[in-house]
Amino acid sequence: MSLFSEQIDALLSAITEHIAQGNANKASQSLEDLNKVLKTWCDSTQPPSEAQLIELQTHINEASSGAITRREKVQAQLLSQRQSSKAILKYKSTK
């Protein structure tokens, strides 16, 4: 396993962890770092193979999917809280 592979694996793990924790800022920063490492690797004397790039793309797509799912859950929770707050305020205003 090359140094680039190890760095990319570590960054993918960090991205997944940040998404699981709901920390979009850290996930975004790790994704930017991943992009830089990947560009450097592709420009190196021993660039990744097509199979490695496909595997990497799969991992990135999985992380993105997890982020989208997490965002949708948070949005649903916020909408529910907002609706509950409106209902409580409406109830209080009738008393």
C-alpha positions as a Python dict, from the first residue, in 0.01 Angstrom:
ca = {
    (1, 'M'): (0, 0, 0),
    (2, 'S'): (144, 335, -101),
    (3, 'L'): (170, 644, 113),
    (4, 'F'): (-103, 804, -97),
    (5, 'S'): (-334, 506, -39),
    (6, 'E'): (-278, 528, 336),
    (7, 'Q'): (-347, 902, 340),
    (8, 'I'): (-661, 858, 132),
    (9, 'D'): (-787, 574, 352),
    (10, 'A'): (-732, 788, 662),
    (11, 'L'): (-915, 1082, 505),
    (12, 'L'): (-1206, 864, 393),
    (13, 'S'): (-1236, 728, 746),
    (14, 'A'): (-1228, 1082, 884),
    (15, 'I'): (-1497, 1194, 639),
    (16, 'T'): (-1721, 903, 735),
    (17, 'E'): (-1668, 973, 1105),
    (18, 'H'): (-1740, 1345, 1068),
    (19, 'I'): (-2061, 1268, 878),
    (20, 'A'): (-2170, 1019, 1144),
    (21, 'Q'): (-2110, 1287, 1409),
    (22, 'G'): (-2301, 1544, 1204),
    (23, 'N'): (-1999, 1770, 1166),
    (24, 'A'): (-2037, 1906, 813),
    (25, 'N'): (-1755, 2159, 846),
    (26, 'K'): (-1495, 1898, 937),
    (27, 'A'): (-1627, 1658, 671),
    (28, 'S'): (-1601, 1933, 410),
    (29, 'Q'): (-1243, 2015, 515),
    (30, 'S'): (-1145, 1648, 503),
    (31, 'L'): (-1299, 1621, 157),
    (32, 'E'): (-1090, 1918, 40),
    (33, 'D'): (-780, 1751, 187),
    (34, 'L'): (-873, 1428, 10),
    (35, 'N'): (-901, 1614, -318),
    (36, 'K'): (-552, 1763, -274),
    (37, 'V'): (-394, 1426, -192),
    (38, 'L'): (-571, 1263, -485),
    (39, 'K'): (-451, 1533, -727),
    (40, 'T'): (-95, 1493, -601),
    (41, 'W'): (-118, 1115, -639),
    (42, 'C'): (-255, 1142, -992),
    (43, 'D'): (31, 1377, -1087),
    (44, 'S'): (297, 1153, -929),
    (45, 'T'): (527, 912, -1111),
    (46, 'Q'): (311, 621, -995),
    (47, 'P'): (-51, 737, -1035),
    (48, 'P'): (-342, 523, -917),
    (49, 'S'): (-477, 252, -1141),
    (50, 'E'): (-824, 267, -1288),
    (51, 'A'): (-937, 3, -1039),
    (52, 'Q'): (-807, 211, -748),
    (53, 'L'): (-988, 519, -877),
    (54, 'I'): (-1312, 324, -917),
    (55, 'E'): (-1280, 191, -562),
    (56, 'L'): (-1211, 541, -433),
    (57, 'Q'): (-1512, 677, -621),
    (58, 'T'): (-1729, 409, -461),
    (59, 'H'): (-1612, 510, -113),
    (60, 'I'): (-1671, 879, -185),
    (61, 'N'): (-2020, 804, -320),
    (62, 'E'): (-2101, 603, -6),
    (63, 'A'): (-1986, 890, 215),
    (64, 'S'): (-2189, 1139, 10),
    (65, 'S'): (-2494, 919, 36),
    (66, 'G'): (-2449, 902, 412),
    (67, 'A'): (-2421, 1279, 429),
    (68, 'I'): (-2739, 1326, 228),
    (69, 'T'): (-2927, 1081, 449),
    (70, 'R'): (-2800, 1256, 761),
    (71, 'R'): (-2901, 1598, 624),
    (72, 'E'): (-3251, 1474, 538),
    (73, 'K'): (-3298, 1337, 891),
    (74, 'V'): (-3187, 1666, 1046),
    (75, 'Q'): (-3417, 1864, 817),
    (76, 'A'): (-3711, 1641, 910),
    (77, 'Q'): (-3633, 1687, 1280),
    (78, 'L'): (-3612, 2066, 1241),
    (79, 'L'): (-3943, 2075, 1054),
    (80, 'S'): (-4106, 1865, 1323),
    (81, 'Q'): (-3972, 2094, 1597),
    (82, 'R'): (-4094, 2401, 1411),
    (83, 'Q'): (-4441, 2252, 1369),
    (84, 'S'): (-4452, 2154, 1736),
    (85, 'S'): (-4346, 2503, 1840),
    (86, 'K'): (-4618, 2658, 1624),
    (87, 'A'): (-4879, 2424, 1770),
    (88, 'I'): (-4769, 2508, 2126),
    (89, 'L'): (-4781, 2883, 2056),
    (90, 'K'): (-5125, 2849, 1899),
    (91, 'Y'): (-5247, 2650, 2199),
    (92, 'K'): (-5106, 2907, 2444),
    (93, 'S'): (-5270, 3193, 2255),
    (94, 'T'): (-5615, 3034, 2306),
    (95, 'K'): (-5578, 3038, 2686),
}
